[in-house]
């Protein structure tokens, strides 16, 4: 049983067939449904908003291009998540060294129009705390935690995606949870909720 | 001395007991984790679900990958055929060079007016006037006296 069902379900097979055939309405519907999930995954794996935005857009294009390669036997969600994970790993490898020497603040200053400044501020604080937690995790722990606890995948699925044993997944997730607890329990007041 | 030995034995026994203990199982389900950890992870989950997703535009350029590819290839072939056809049509002219009569026919000259002192020609937008001074004939001069 998943510890945190993310609400994501397999898309309808009819929709995927239509997307494969290139029907514009189907592509539009598929994009609107998929992009938020892909973005969240990128945000989780990369722990960086601007990079997540870029990679999510690239991943969506790549998913669309390679949808024909999906065999339909394997879970679409697992196929998609693996592709996104690989894309994020590529990005991490490229920017890991560079980011240490750069002021990443420039990428963070993408302004958004907020209808409610107080709500926007609260959202920004929540996002900052989420980001701080994810950034504190080593990449492997972060991947396992995002897939298991945030995406809500089964341990066996996570093990397949990360190409490691189930016990390793449990170890990584446990370590990540402990690290997050130490980091965030002080930051989160008992009554504070996102 | 006896007291120190007893202490050492107790420590050794405790260590042996500790080594025989199995480590606690790793918490797979969140419900198995302690309350503090579970609270932090649930907070992360909720923040994750409510994460603001930036707007993105569907890649309509690639909306129909197969059809778009075919269309692109067809356009390329069409353009190539057009270039070939134009080249084939221009090749004989280029090899022969322009013929003199073509220049004449290309820019027809029309005679607009002919007079003793004036010839007016027109070639396209250009109008050419050739003027010559009138010949002086004293007999034709009018009599200043009017007679």
Boltz contact constraints between the chains, C-beta under 6 A:
constraints:
  - contact:
      token1: [A, 3]
      token2: [B, 29]
      max_distance: 6.0
  - contact:
      token1: [A, 3]
      token2: [B, 30]
      max_distance: 6.0
  - contact:
      token1: [A, 4]
      token2: [B, 45]
      max_distance: 6.0
  - contact:
      token1: [A, 22]
      token2: [B, 64]
      max_distance: 6.0
  - contact:
      token1: [A, 22]
      token2: [B, 66]
      max_distance: 6.0
  - contact:
      token1: [A, 22]
      token2: [B, 67]
      max_distance: 6.0
  - contact:
      token1: [A, 24]
      token2: [B, 63]
      max_distance: 6.0
  - contact:
      token1: [A, 27]
      token2: [B, 63]
      max_distance: 6.0
  - contact:
      token1: [A, 28]
      token2: [B, 58]
      max_distance: 6.0
  - contact:
      token1: [A, 31]
      token2: [B, 58]
      max_distance: 6.0
  - contact:
      token1: [A, 35]
      token2: [B, 56]
      max_distance: 6.0
  - contact:
      token1: [A, 36]
      token2: [B, 53]
      max_distance: 6.0
  - contact:
      token1: [A, 39]
      token2: [B, 53]
      max_distance: 6.0
  - contact:
      token1: [A, 40]
      token2: [B, 51]
      max_distance: 6.0
  - contact:
      token1: [A, 53]
      token2: [B, 54]
      max_distance: 6.0
  - contact:
      token1: [A, 57]
      token2: [B, 56]
      max_distance: 6.0
  - contact:
      token1: [A, 61]
      token2: [B, 59]
      max_distance: 6.0
  - contact:
      token1: [A, 64]
      token2: [B, 62]
      max_distance: 6.0
  - contact:
      token1: [A, 123]
      token2: [B, 52]
      max_distance: 6.0
  - contact:
      token1: [A, 126]
      token2: [B, 47]
      max_distance: 6.0
  - contact:
      token1: [A, 130]
      token2: [B, 47]
      max_distance: 6.0
  - contact:
      token1: [A, 149]
      token2: [B, 41]
      max_distance: 6.0
  - contact:
      token1: [A, 150]
      token2: [B, 48]
      max_distance: 6.0
  - contact:
      token1: [A, 155]
      token2: [B, 28]
      max_distance: 6.0
  - contact:
      token1: [A, 170]
      token2: [B, 26]
      max_distance: 6.0
  - contact:
      token1: [A, 170]
      token2: [B, 28]
      max_distance: 6.0
  - contact:
      token1: [A, 174]
      token2: [B, 26]
      max_distance: 6.0
  - contact:
      token1: [A, 174]
      token2: [B, 27]
      max_distance: 6.0
  - contact:
      token1: [A, 177]
      token2: [B, 37]
      max_distance: 6.0
  - contact:
      token1: [A, 177]
      token2: [B, 41]
      max_distance: 6.0
  - contact:
      token1: [A, 180]
      token2: [B, 40]
      max_distance: 6.0
  - contact:
      token1: [A, 181]
      token2: [B, 36]
      max_distance: 6.0
  - contact:
      token1: [A, 181]
      token2: [B, 37]
      max_distance: 6.0
  - contact:
      token1: [A, 181]
      token2: [B, 40]
      max_distance: 6.0
  - contact:
      token1: [A, 184]
      token2: [B, 40]
      max_distance: 6.0
  - contact:
      token1: [A, 185]
      token2: [B, 36]
      max_distance: 6.0
  - contact:
      token1: [A, 185]
      token2: [B, 40]
      max_distance: 6.0
  - contact:
      token1: [A, 188]
      token2: [B, 43]
      max_distance: 6.0
  - contact:
      token1: [A, 194]
      token2: [B, 46]
      max_distance: 6.0
  - contact:
      token1: [A, 194]
      token2: [B, 47]
      max_distance: 6.0
  - contact:
      token1: [A, 194]
      token2: [B, 50]
      max_distance: 6.0
